[in-house]
Amino acid sequence: MIKIDLVNIWVYIRRYYRKHQIPVKESFKNNRIIQKDRKIMKITHICLCGTVTDHFSYQDNLLPKYHKRLGHDVSVITSRFVRDNKGMITTDERSPYLNEYGIKTIRLDQKFGKSIRSLFRRYKYIYETMENEKPDILFIHGFHFIDILRVAKYLKENKTVTAYIDNHADFSNSAMNWATKNMLHKLIWRQFALLIEPYIKKFYGVLPARVDFLTDMYKIPKDKVELLLMGADDDKVNEAKPKEIRNTIRRKYGINPGDFLIITGGKLDTAKRQTLLLMKAVHELNRDDVKLIVFGSVIKELRAEFEGLCDGHRVQYIGWINSDESYQYFASAELAVFPGRHSVFWEQVVGLGIPMVVKYWQGTTHIDLGGNCSFLYHDTVGEILSVITKITSEPDIYENMRKKAMTKSRDIFLYSNIALKSISK
């Protein structure tokens, strides 16, 4: 099935090149530079690579929010795919409507490719929708969708529009085997990237590793590539600060004032099963004053082992919590630990000023402010136990981490600053 999709996509690309005569290489000449004296611009976000769910705290939720907060007229074009309160894929039949931030949200029906997993997914009226929105700025969240060809056509025919693309792919979540690396990314997505590149002012990688992926995998010119951090919602950071919120959460789960609370969260699946190692390490630490709270979803294949490690005392599982609550839970802890693959929680925790322990991945050390975090290099209970023992047993080490976490440097992870940077290049 994948092979058929790839062949069809490749044929479609070649036909598109011939029909529209779009050069693969052309310097950026025609896109308009944002005028400094212009106070209000129309910014349209295109989010067709995955889900956009209202009330979540992902980048495609928060960049539009803070672009609007800057005074701009903002809209979002996306699919009908959303996630329910258990993290499962479902659909939202509204369109258009105003989301929780008062942002016009347009959800497009699909032409074909009914599953979100379909490579050959296409959407109805995307070109016409862009025409109706008449953006000054088009912010495209990922180019890994077939209708990026329609977006390229629109930009070719509307040269006053300034366009940006961000990239969320790297070798830890994409191109992980020969077929996806050489057939999908090098053969297909590289052609898409080079096709639209002449009309894009800046390509953003949201991690250092994803900046490198743009230049190494897709051959985007280095002068067009830059890091644009993911981060934390300023509002939620401020709401999580009061001590009473911290105290309420800790009382709810029997965490004493003198206890050292560790929190981790996210989706526990075969790609992030290291959470089980963390749970085992906390048990082996054998200290009643060190507690672990785990939140998120757990796949059924791991549920039996997972539930066997939850004792309701040292290790507690609290189920799924919404993104707003996650800020409050992390703020109630002494330490956040993420022993698996990168997630958006890393940047949220940095924005909150909480020390953390994370798995080392090349190109993801941007969250290190000079000592606010420690890194894990091996997927073993022993290493996690050693790191946690050192942090919880030596007050000077933890206090240094806490001070580094609270430095002013963390403000670069606030979306008010990220949103301003994203359209100022």
C-alpha positions, -999 to 999 in steps of 0.1 A, spaced: 0 0 0 28 24 9 46 16 -24 15 24 -44 11 57 -26 47 67 -32 45 60 -69 14 80 -72 28 109 -53 60 109 -75 39 109 -107 18 137 -93 49 158 -85 64 154 -120 31 164 -136 29 194 -113 64 206 -122 56 203 -160 22 220 -157 32 250 -137 68 252 -147 80 258 -112 118 260 -110 134 239 -83 161 264 -75 153 301 -74 164 327 -48 138 344 -26 131 377 -44 95 384 -44 81 378 -9 74 410 9 94 419 40 71 427 69 67 464 72 78 475 107 52 503 108 23 480 99 5 472 131 -21 447 119 -15 419 94 -36 390 83 -18 358 93 -32 324 82 -18 292 96 -20 260 75 -20 229 97 -27 199 75 0 174 85 -18 162 116 -44 171 142 -53 205 156 -74 201 188 -88 231 206 -76 236 242 -43 217 235 -9 233 241 9 224 209 27 248 187 -1 250 162 -24 260 190 -1 286 207 15 304 178 -19 315 164 -29 325 200 1 347 205 0 361 169 -35 373 178 -22 386 211 3 407 191 -27 424 175 -28 406 142 -59 392 124 -54 354 126 -70 324 110 -63 287 109 -69 262 80 -67 226 92 -83 192 88 -113 178 107 -90 154 126 -88 160 164 -80 140 195 -106 132 222 -100 133 259 -83 99 258 -59 109 231 -77 90 203 -83 103 168 -118 116 160 -133 144 139 -147 179 145 -176 187 121 -176 224 128 -164 249 102 -158 277 102 -160 287 139 -141 307 165 -119 287 188 -113 294 225 -90 323 215 -115 339 191 -95 327 161 -113 318 130 -108 280 124 -116 265 90 -117 227 89 -115 212 54 -132 181 42 -111 155 25 -113 146 -12 -98 112 -5 -75 94 19 -100 92 47 -75 81 74 -50 105 90 -24 79 83 -29 80 45 1 95 26 -22 104 -3 -46 124 17 -61 154 -2 -84 182 10 -112 201 -7 -111 238 -15 -77 246 0 -67 270 -28 -101 287 -27 -99 290 11 -65 307 9 -79 331 -17 -108 339 6 -85 345 36 -62 369 17 -33 365 41 -4 389 43 16 360 60 11 323 55 26 302 83 27 265 71 31 239 99 50 212 81 51 205 43 45 168 45 12 167 28 2 164 -9 -17 197 -10 15 216 -4 15 217 -42 -16 238 -41 0 261 -15 30 265 -38 8 274 -67 -10 300 -45 23 316 -34 36 316 -70 5 335 -80 4 358 -50 40 371 -47 32 397 -20 24 370 5 52 363 30 55 326 38 71 306 65 74 268 71 82 249 103 96 214 105 89 188 132 107 159 116 141 145 126 158 111 128 142 103 162 106 104 149 110 101 110 133 85 85 140 57 110 145 29 85 158 26 49 124 28 32 112 59 50 146 76 47 153 69 11 119 66 -5 96 88 15 119 116 27 146 117 1 125 108 -29 91 125 -21 93 151 7 126 165 -6 109 172 -39 81 190 -21 105 210 0 125 221 -31 94 229 -50 80 253 -25 114 267 -13 116 296 -38 84 311 -22 94 306 15 112 333 34 123 311 63 122 274 72 121 269 109 133 237 127 116 235 161 146 216 176 183 219 166 180 184 152 152 195 131 171 224 117 198 200 106 172 177 91 160 205 68 195 211 54 208 175 54 177 156 43 158 182 22 188 203 10 172 236 20 198 264 18 214 271 52 207 308 49 170 300 48 170 278 79 167 288 116 158 274 150 123 284 162 118 270 197 87 253 209 78 265 244 53 273 271 21 293 272 27 325 292 -8 325 306 -6 289 319 29 295 334 15 325 354 -16 305 364 5 277 378 27 299 400 5 304 431 16 282 460 -20 272 468 -22 254 434 9 235 443 -3 227 478 -38 216 465 -23 191 441 1 177 466 -26 173 493 -48 155 468 -23 127 463 -9 126 498 24 143 490 37 157 522 53 192 524 88 177 529 84 150 501 104 152 469 79 150 441 88 138 406 63 141 378 64 126 343 37 126 316 27 118 281 18 88 260 32 56 272 37 34 241 64 11 226 84 42 216 83 57 251 84 26 273 113 41 293 86 54 317 85 19 331 122 21 339 116 53 358 88 37 378 111 8 387 139 31 397 116 50 421 107 17 437 143 6 440 152 40 456 131 27 485 125 61 501 90 71 514 98 108 509 104 105 472 72 102 452 64 98 415 32 109 397 26 97 362 -1 111 339 -11 103 303 -24 74 282 -11 38 283 -14 14 254 -30 -19 263 1 -39 255 19 -22 284 -10 -18 308 -5 -49 329 32 -42 336 24 -5 341 -3 -12 366 19 -36 385 43 -8 392 16 16 405 13 12 443 -8 43 451 19 56 474 54 59 460 42 56 424 8 70 415 -10 70 381 -36 98 377 -47 90 342 -52 116 314 -51 153 322 -57 182 299 -28 204 287 -39 233 310 -36 210 341 -2 197 330 14 231 338 0 230 373 11 195 379 47 201 367 48 233 388 38 213 419 69 191 416 105 194 425 116 176 394 103 165 360 117 134 344 114 124 308 134 92 302 122 87 266 118 105 233 113 143 231 79 158 238 65 193 240 65 189 278 103 194 278 100 230 267 69 237 289 89 226 320 118 249 310 93 278 307 80 269 341 114 270 357 114 235 370 145 213 370 144 181 350 161 149 339 158 140 302 170 114 277 199 127 257 192 129 220 216 146 196 202 180 187 179 183 217 202 199 243 187 233 237 167 229 269 199 230 290 202 266 305 236 258 320 227 233 347 189 231 350 188 196 337 206 163 338 208 139 309 202 101 306 224 82 281 212 46 286 178 30 288 185 13 322 169 13 356 204 16 371 213 49 354 179 65 362 183 53 399 218 67 401 208 102 387 177 105 409 197 93 440 223 120 435 197 147 430 175 138 459 204 130 483 227 159 477 208 192 485 236 214 469 231 196 435 194 201 435 196 237 446 220 245 418 196 229 393 167 249 408 186 282 406 196 276 370 160 266 361 148 299 374 171 322 355 158 348 331 171 327 302 140 306 304 119 335 289 130 325 254 108 295 259 76 317 263 53 318 234 50 356 236 86 358 225 85 328 201 55 343 183 72 376 178 104 360 165 85 337 141 73 366 119 102 390 123 128 374 101 
